């Protein structure tokens, strides 16, 4: 894929991520339910860890500056960058795409790491420091949403990956 196509696709996914995370989501100070995982996972699958890390962190920064929800905290941007990086490391294959059982295992592992360690544990620690609420209370309320989101993320991305593979081979990897 050419650098120009990567930059254009990055911009489109960045815009989609900002819209999904800031406008098409349910937010409380402790819980966030949204489909914002889709652009991050798509960028990880198609573009790799560097692009998905940059898209994820940049969307948090732009979203916090233009459409704030609470005060800005740099820890959230770092966590979002880690999310993109981890998905990119697990889902991107330099010369082709993961398919079948291999993709499913990588989706499950990356989602467990991101949802269980990064978004549940690290984000709960950041919320505890930021708002001063009891850590166990924050952790337990966030645990429910992460357990619900885990199968949703894996199933949606697994079935979407087949179409992404076909579309990217048809449009992104052609010499036009």
N, C-alpha and C positions, 0 to 999 in steps of 0.2 A: 504494500500500500504506500502510495506517495506521501510525502510530508504534508503537502497541501491538503490531501484528503483527510489525513489524521487531524490536522488543525481545524478543518471545517467540522468534522464529526465531533471533535472535542467541544467546540463552541456550541453545537446543537445539543449535545448531552449536558453541558454545563447549564444552558438555559432551561432545559427540561428538568434538571435536578433542582434548580432554584424554584421553579414553579411548583413542582411536586412537594418539596420540603417546606416551602413557606406558605403556599396557598391551598394545596390539596392535601391537608393533613389535619389530624386532631391533636391539639397540643394542650398540655397542662404543664405546670412547672416541673413535674416529675416524670410524666409519661408523654411519649410521642408515638402516634400510630400513623404511618404513611407508606406510600409506595416509592419513596425516594431511593430505595435500594436498587430499583431497576436501572436507572442511568449509570449508577456506580458499577453494578455488575456487568452491564453491557459494555461500558468503557474498559473494564478489566478484561473481559472476554475478547474484545476486538482490538484494543490498543495497548494493553499491557500495564504493568505496575506503575511506571512513571507517570503516564498520562492519567490513569485512574486516581492516583494519589493527588496529582495537581488539580484535577477536576473536582474531586471531593473536598479538598481543603479550600480551594478557591470559591466553591459554591457556598461554603459555610461563611467565609469572610464577606463575600458580596451580599449574601442574604442577611447577615448580621448588620451590615452597614446600611443597606437600603431598606430592609424590611425587618426591623429588630423585634425580637420576642424576648424581653428581659434584657439584662445588660450583656455586653460582649465580654467573653472570657476566652483568652487565647488557648486554654486547655481543650476547649471544644473543637477548635480548628485543628489542633494537633491530633486529636482523636479521630476526626473525620479524615485527615490525611492517612492515618494508620489503617482506617477501614478500607480506603481505596487501594492502598499498598498491599494489604493482605489478600484482598480479592484478586488483585492483579497477579500476585505471585502464585496463587493457586489456579486461576482460571485461564491465564494466557499461555498459549503455546506458540513459540516463535514461528515455526514453519507449519502452520495448519491449526486445527482445532481439536480439543478433546471431545470425544463423543462416547456415548453409551455408558457403560459401567464406570469407566475411568472418570468421566465428567461428573457422574452422580456422586462418586466418592469425594472428589475434589470440591463439589458444591457443598456437601454435608460438612466436610472438615472446615472449609473456609467459613461457612455460616456459623458453625459452633464456636470457632475462635472469635469471629467478629461479634456475634450476638452474646456469647457467654463471657468472654474475657474482656474485649474492648468496650462494647456498648453497655454491658451489664455491670461488670466490676469497675473498670476505669471510669466510666461515666458516672456511676453511683458515687465513687470517691470524689470526683470533681463537683458533683451536686452537693455532697455533704460539706465540702469546704466552702462552696459558694453560698449556700443557703443556711448551713448550720443545722439542718434536720438530722435526725438520728439515722445513722448509716443503715441499720438493719431495716428500718421502715422504708427507706428509699430502695434498698436492694429488693425487698420482698414485693413491693408494688411494681417495680420494673421487671422482675422475674416472670410475672404472668404474661406480659406483653411479648417478651422475648421468646417464651415457650410457644406462644401462639404464632409468632412471626417466623420461627425456624422452619416448620414444614411449608409454610406459604412461600417463603423465599426459594427454597430448594425446588419445589414443584414448579413454580412459575418460571424460574430461570432454566430449569431442565427442559421444559417443553418449548420455551422461547429460543433456546440455543439452536435448535434444529432450523428454525426460520432465520435466525441471525447468520448461521453458517451459509445457508443458501443465498440469502440476500447479499452478504459480504462477498461471496465468491462471484456473484453476478455483477455487482456494482462497484465494490471497493477494490477488488484485485484485478480489474481489467485495465488495459493500457489505453485509456481514452484521453 
